[in-house]
Amino acid sequence: MNQNNKPRERKIGTKQTTERKPLIDPRYKNLVYTIAVIVVIAIFFIINNSQSEPQQGPYPPNIQASETQDAFQGKTAASFVLPKTDGTQLKLADYKGKVVIVDFWATWCPPCRKGIPDLIDLKKKYGPQGLEVIGISVDMDNTKSEVVPFIKQYGINYPVVYGNDDVRMNYGGIASIPTSFIIDKEGKIAASFEGLTDKANYEKEIKKLL
């Protein structure tokens, strides 16, 4: 047989395989995953807290303002008798001779929650000089039970009463909260604020009236 006619043998070359190292060292895998989770949580926290809250909280449906708050300035504040959270009655007439901040708010309102510490500070600072603060809760039946725990949680140092339709309409309907009024020693409305306002705005008016 002609050796030239022998079938050629195909040599199968052996490929050199290199062992691929894992992207994350198994020894530190759990640590890396833990750090990654913490970073993600931190990013969400920063984003969530960097977003500004609205200055006004929405009011329950079908409530319409009868007058703008500015229309009340200089007028005698509407008198009211409302139940306090401790079961007793609060009469606005008993506060004549005092400068009074009347604040309409609710537990479910973010701007209200943000502004309440300012009212607490104002009561501490100017209470000895004759300032009083009255919180009028407009919480409905579904959140009314949360008012007393809320008072304890925030350390509210002024009386809180439960509002009704009459007092809301007598103060313009209160289309959004918080809405607050500053009443002078003669019982007249000296200023009003619709929405969250800076503590300095309260102080500016209070100092003129005390």
N, C-alpha and C positions, 0 to 999 in steps of 0.2 A: 504494500500500500504506500502510495506516495505520501510521504510525511507532510508535504505541502497541503494535502487534502484533508488533513486532520481538522476536525472542528476546533475552532479557537475556544479556549477556555476564557470565560469572563471572570475577571477578578473582582470580587466584591470588596470594595474598600471599606474600612471601618471608620466611621465618623467619630471624631473626638467630641464627646459630650461634656459640656461644662455644667457643673451643678449650680443652678440658679439660687441665689440667696433670697429668702423671703423679704418683702418690703419692710416688715416690722419684725424685729427680733422677738421670738416667742417669749423670751424672758420678760420683755417689757410690754407685751401686747395689752394686758389688762390695764396697765398704767396709762398707756397712750389713749385707749378708748375712754378711760375715766376722764382724762384731761380734755378730750374732745367734747365729751358731753357737758362738762363744766363750762367750756368756752361757748358752746351753743346756747346754754341757759343764760350765761352772762350777756350775750348779744341780744337775746330777746328781752331781758330785763332792762337793758340800756335803752333799746328802742321804745319799749312800752312806757318807760318813765320820762323819756325825752319828749313825748307827745303832749302838748299842752291841753289841759282840760277846758271845756267850754266855760265861759264866764257865767252862764245862766243854765239852770236846770229846767227841763221841760215840766210843764204842769199837767196834771191829769186831764184827759180829753173833755171837751165841751165846756171848758172854763174860759170865759171871755172877759177881758178887762173893760170896766165901765168908764174909767177915766185914766189918763196918764198920771204917774206919781207926781209930776211937776205941778199938776193942777191943785194938789193938796197943800202946797207950801203956803204958810201963813194962816191956814185955816185951823180951827180947833180940831184936835184929834178926836175921832169918834170913840165914845166911851164903850167899854165892854166888860162883861163879867164872864170869865171862862174857867173851866175846871183845870186845876193843876194836876201834875202827875201823882201827887201825894193824896189826891182826893179832896183837897180843900179848894176854895174859890179864890180867884185873883180878880181884883177890881182895879181898872186903870185909874179910877178917880182917887184911889188911895196913894197914888204916886205924884199927886200935884205938889209942886215945890221942888221936884227932882227933875234932872235931865234924864230922859228915858230913851233907850234904843229899843224899838220894837222890831223884831226880826222874824219874818215868815220863812220857814224852812221845812225840810223833811229829811228823814234818815236816808232815803234812797237817792238823794241829790248830791252828786260829787262836789259841785261848787260850794254847796252849803257846808259839807264836811270840811272843806278846805278853809272856809272863813270862820268857823266856830272857834278855833284856837285864838283868833284875833279878838273876838268878843270876850272870851275868857280873860285875856290879858288886859283889855280895856276895863273890865269890871274890877280886876285886881288893882290896877293903877289909879283909876279915877273914882272907884266906889267910895273911898273915904271922903271924897270931895262932893259927893252927891249924885254920882251917876248910877243909874239902874239899867239893867238889861232884862227884857222879857222875850223869851223865845216862844213863838206861836207855831206849833207843829201842825202841818197840813197833811200829815200821814193819814191814809184811809184805813179801813178795817183790815186790809191785808198786811199792813206794815205797822199799825198802831202799837202792836205788842212789842215792837222793837225799840220804842222811844225810851223807856226807862233803862234798859240795858245800854243803850247808846249814851245816855246821860252819864252813867257810871263809867263807861269805857273812856269817854272823853274828859271826864272830870268837870262837867259843866257846873259853874258856880253861881248860876242865876236861875230864877224860876222858869219853868217850861210849862206852857198850857196847851190844851188841845183846841185848835181852831174849829170854826164852823162856817157855813155859807154866809151867815149874816156879817161876821167880822171881816171876811174876805171881801165881800161886796162893799162894805163901808170904807174899805181902804183901796178901792179901785179895782177890785176883782182879782188882783194878784195873778197876772197872766204868766209869770215865770218866777222862779225862785233861785236864789234867795232874793227877797225884796225887803228892804228895811227902811224904817222911818226914825228920825231923831225928833223927839218932842221936847220943847223947852219947859221951863219951870211954870209957865202959865198954861201949859196944856196945849200949846199950838205946835203944829208941825213946822220945824225949822229947816229940815232937809230930808231928802229921800234918795235911796239908791236901788236901782233895779239891776240885779246881777251881782256877782262877786265884786267887791270894791276893796281897795287897799286900806289898811288900817290907818294910814296917814290921813285919808279923807275923813274918817270918823273923828280923829283927833282934832283936825282943823276946826270942825264944827263944835265939838264938845268944849274945847278951850274957850270958845267965844261965849258959850252959854252958861258955863259953871261960874 
